[in-house]
């Protein structure tokens, strides 16, 4: 999530991992016949225009990440089925649009309306505590959702690839040989993870929404939707700040809840899954980065 060239970012997809490097992005998947297929593309540049503008860079990077994530998911899913059964770009776009509407309704509007109803039952909670109640509802729904989908075998495999993504990036950032065996020793938790970002968004939302008070329902719903980009931009700056200062104890303590939450969205990967994550990571490295990685093996 940081714009420094050394930092890598990624996402778990169906039977694989997407990685975003300095100038390219790639998806690597394990095919049904056991091979590793890789697709490499030039990275979009529209987010770089605002790379030095606080808040705005967070919004543009989030938009870019969502766009690449949808493309990567679509490609990875299609690699697991025969060509005649693959989903077209229009059908996948419609599916993603429905998913976004579901997300907004389930994780934004429902908690807002639920907090309004519960506050009335509890004697009319106002101000900060009303929004804290809304935050608790969001967290409860989110944890329940993660717990439920985590029981599905296909999602558990995605969570394993999520862990593989983190371990591969950790191996690169900690200057060890970029192999499955070397990466396996690292934790599946990472400060720049999207799970940590979502929890940071939740905490910041409680503070931001507290300035709005408890308006009528139409304004309440509209404010939640309009302020999402602003809150995401602030959360990006917080994660960016923390990622550069994880050597400080107070930063590690502040990030601990988000890192702990990642235990629900990651699982320990197999060596085969780590090989896929590393293949994707290598595919987006510059010539200089590859030379650096190879020098570790020689050393």
Long-range contacts (C-beta under 8 A, 24 or more apart in sequence): 1-61, 1-192, 1-197, 1-236, 1-239, 1-240, 1-243, 2-192, 2-240, 2-243, 2-244, 3-48, 3-51, 3-57, 3-61, 5-286, 6-173, 7-173, 7-192, 7-243, 8-169, 8-172, 8-173, 8-281, 8-284, 9-65, 9-169, 9-192, 10-165, 10-168, 10-169, 10-277, 10-280, 10-281, 11-65, 11-68, 11-69, 11-72, 11-162, 11-165, 11-194, 12-158, 12-159, 12-161, 12-162, 12-164, 12-165, 13-72, 13-73, 13-75, 13-76, 13-77, 13-158, 13-161, 14-73, 14-76, 14-77, 14-79, 14-80, 14-154, 14-158, 15-76, 15-79, 15-80, 15-157, 15-161, 15-276, 16-76, 16-79, 16-161, 16-276, 16-280, 17-161, 17-164, 17-165, 17-168, 17-276, 17-277, 17-280, 17-281, 18-68, 18-69, 18-72, 18-76, 18-280, 19-165, 19-277, 19-280, 19-281, 19-283, 19-284, 20-65, 20-68, 20-284, 21-281, 21-284, 21-285, 21-286, 21-289, 22-284, 22-286, 22-289, 23-286, 24-283, 24-284, 25-68, 25-72, 25-284, 26-280, 26-283, 26-284, 27-72, 27-75, 27-76, 27-280, 28-276, 28-277, 28-279, 28-280, 28-283, 29-76, 29-79, 29-80, 29-276, 30-272, 30-273, 30-276, 31-79, 31-80, 32-80, 36-275, 36-276, 36-279, 37-79, 38-279, 38-280, 38-283, 39-75, 40-283, 40-284, 43-68, 43-284, 44-68, 54-233, 54-237, 55-230, 55-233, 55-234, 55-236, 55-237, 56-233, 57-233, 57-236, 58-232, 58-233, 58-234, 58-235, 58-236, 58-237, 58-240, 59-229, 59-232, 59-233, 59-236, 61-236, 62-229, 62-232, 62-233, 62-236, 70-96, 104-225, 106-141, 106-145, 107-138, 107-141, 107-142, 108-224, 108-225, 108-228, 109-221, 109-224, 110-137, 110-141, 111-135, 111-137, 111-138, 111-141, 112-220, 112-221, 112-224, 113-217, 113-220, 113-221, 116-214, 116-217, 116-220, 119-214, 126-213, 126-214, 127-210, 127-213, 127-214, 128-206, 128-210, 130-210, 130-214, 131-205, 131-206, 131-207, 131-209, 131-210, 132-206, 134-206, 134-209, 135-202, 135-203, 135-205, 135-206, 138-202, 138-205, 139-199, 139-202, 142-198, 142-202, 143-264, 146-264, 146-265, 147-264, 150-264, 156-267, 159-265, 159-266, 159-267, 160-266, 160-267, 160-268, 160-269, 160-270, 160-273, 161-269, 161-273, 161-276, 161-277, 162-188, 162-265, 162-266, 162-267, 163-188, 163-266, 163-267, 163-268, 163-269, 163-273, 164-269, 164-273, 164-274, 164-276, 164-277, 165-277, 166-190, 166-193, 166-262, 166-266, 167-269, 167-274, 167-277, 168-274, 168-277, 168-278, 168-280, 168-281, 169-281, 171-278, 172-281, 172-293, 175-296, 176-296, 177-293, 177-296, 177-297, 178-278, 178-281, 178-282, 178-293, 178-296, 179-278, 180-271, 180-272, 180-274, 180-275, 180-278, 181-271, 183-274, 183-277, 183-278, 184-269, 184-271, 184-274, 188-262, 188-263, 188-266, 188-267, 188-268, 188-269, 189-259, 189-260, 189-262, 189-263, 189-266, 190-259, 190-262, 191-239, 191-242, 191-243, 191-246, 191-255, 191-258, 191-259, 192-239, 192-243, 193-258, 193-259, 193-262, 193-265, 195-258, 195-261, 195-262, 195-264, 195-265, 195-266, 196-239, 196-255, 196-258, 196-259, 196-261, 196-262, 197-235, 197-236, 197-239, 197-258, 199-257, 199-258, 199-261, 200-235, 200-238, 200-239, 200-258, 201-231, 201-232, 201-235, 204-231, 204-234, 204-235, 204-238, 205-231, 208-234
